[in-house]
Amino acid sequence: MSHRDDHFIIRPTSVDYIVDRPPKPTGDLTELRAIHCHLFQDLHDRAGQVRTVDIRKNVEGAGFFLPSGMIERASAFAAGELHADNTLRGLDRAHFIDRPTNAPVPGFRS
């Protein structure tokens, strides 16, 4: 496991492998889990598995990440949004950058 200043480092070869040999494009949580598994398999045992506990960064005042019980629902919502937006293909740069951050997840307030 590689780390520096309490932050994990992903090996460049892991990223290259994903680019050269991507997982089957399912456009859903299955694909995201496959990517996560490959990128983080050397860093922790649960790489590619859906979280079952709520977590947050270890800094004062940090909020929690998406509640674990909402991961499947949120990923299905995000997949639907991406599909409706033609997986962001053809968007101009400003909309491409802005679009993923402006899709609220139903039932979740940050």
Secondary structure, DSSP 8 states (H G I E B T S, - for coil): --EETTEE---HHHHHHHHHS-----SSHHHHHHHHHHHHTTT-TTTTS---S--B-SSTT--B-S-GGGHHHHHHHHHHHHHHTGGGTT--HHHHHHGGGG---TT---
